[in-house]
Amino acid sequence: MSSSKFDIVVYGATGFTGQLVAEYLAARYKGDAGLTWAMAGRSKEKLVAVRDAIGAPANTPLIVADASDPASLKAMVAQTKSVITTVGPYQFYGNDVLAACVEAGVDYFDLCGEPLWMRQMIDKHEAAAKASGARIVFSCGFDSVPFELGAFFVQEEAKRAFGAPALRVKGRVRDMRGTLSGGTAASAKATFDAVAKDLSLVALLKSPFALTPGFEGPKQPAGSKPFLEDDLQSWAAPFMMALINTRNVHRSNMLMGFPYGKDFVYDEMVLTGPGEKGEANARLVMAANAGKTGPAAPKPGEGPSKEERENGGYDLLYIAIAPDGRQVRAAVKGDRDPGYGSTSKMISECAICLLRDTPDVAAGIWTPGAAMGHPLIKRLVDHAGLTFTVEK
């Protein structure tokens, strides 16, 4: 690792999200002589075009690597300390990249929202990653960094307010302007297709503890139907990304040694407002969720314009509830559309945080929050447009 030419390789840099990651690194870390990074993808010509389009230096290293050519992936991995991969769905294109990183002891960051594939990779590679020194960090974008860190942040406040963490936390989406990525939609479709072909996977997909091998916690809220949430005076609708976010929050709790307790209960919903209008909006959200994996869903490689990305944003509410009914509330907000503008910044800062701020994190398969916690929150606030605040 000490002889690695690069700190980070962005694999998939010619794709829509990968290009945004490369653009962010080129702009944010311009002139940072301490950070060496390269762009990787299937086509040298496309890499050159993207490098020029994003204003990266002409001497930015370019690496040709293809998911269908494992040898090219191994050659790419051999040159770097860490890989950011935006090439999904990961169940189709992630196996060999991950395996190469595990074998070489190289750190790995992705945007995965595919719990079945993640569990398969945990079962297959965790012991080998610990042996080789690789730190594998899944879900470094909108799924699931703001949600996982939101739970972490509100629990830290609960410890101050209650003297102990809360066994019950609610995650609620108050506002979300922008789109989920085409990769997220494709990953969801691929996961459901995999389950349709192998019905034995249904139980694992439905389990809130799919990513906590060997641990099964208490019954969790189903989150599958709209309901009136009295304490928030709002209707709540199912949140499409709860399927991955809740699993990552429970994995974080396990990886950190169960600071939230082994009886921890967590769910995520979308708040749609009070009264009949709120109920109608909740039903519209239900219908929209179905469309996000259908023919009208965005395709991988597609995405919003720069103006749309910059005009997007999100506002997430976290509520920690003590046994006596007392509550602590916190907000996590992002300044760009979630699926692209904010995600590209988050995964970049996850990689740099592990490299610079938390280099002593042990090898293994991690969630971002469990691996990096407070240093990652600070870096996201300082550089990536996120805010974490306690609400009265």
PyMOL commands that set and color helices and strands:
alter all, ss='L'
color gray80, all
select helices_A, chain A and resi 16-28+44-53+70-77+90-93+95-104+115-132+145-162+182-197+199-206+230-232+242-255+275-291+306-311+338-357+368-383
alter helices_A, ss='H'
color red, helices_A
select strands_A, chain A and resi 6-11+37-41+62-64+80-85+107-110+135-137+168-177+227-229+234-238+265-273+313-321+327-334+364-366+386-391
alter strands_A, ss='S'
color yellow, strands_A
deselect
rebuild
show_as cartoon
